Amino acid sequence: MVCLEVKGTGRTVSSIYGRFTGISGKPKLTLYINGKPASSKKSPKSEDDHGVCFPAKFNKKYANGTTMRLCPSEVTGDIAAKSLCTTPIKIHS
């Protein structure tokens, strides 16, 4: 399972965090904004931490209707990585 956590008020985003559980290995998580890849980060080496914090440059005010989605890659096992993508969330005031 992959989750996208976006914190902020209204259209202003203060942090973007991706988490995963039940995925073997250390996948790369890619943040898509309006359907285009914005940032990719490899998960940490520690087995205790199953998530990544995206760069602060994405902590800003977005236009109404901006969508964000998180997809894993470099996933090992029987499950296709594309099927683990989050449902797009929409930023609105």
Sequence and secondary structure as in RCSB ss.txt:
>XXXX:A:sequence
MVCLEVKGTGRTVSSIYGRFTGISGKPKLTLYINGKPASSKKSPKSEDDHGVCFPAKFNKKYANGTTMRLCPSEV
TGDIAAKSLCTTPIKIHS
>XXXX:A:secstr
 EEEEEEEETTEEEEEEEEE S  S  EEEEEETTEEEEEEE  S TT  EEE  GGG SB  TT EEEEEEES 
 SSS GGGG    EE   
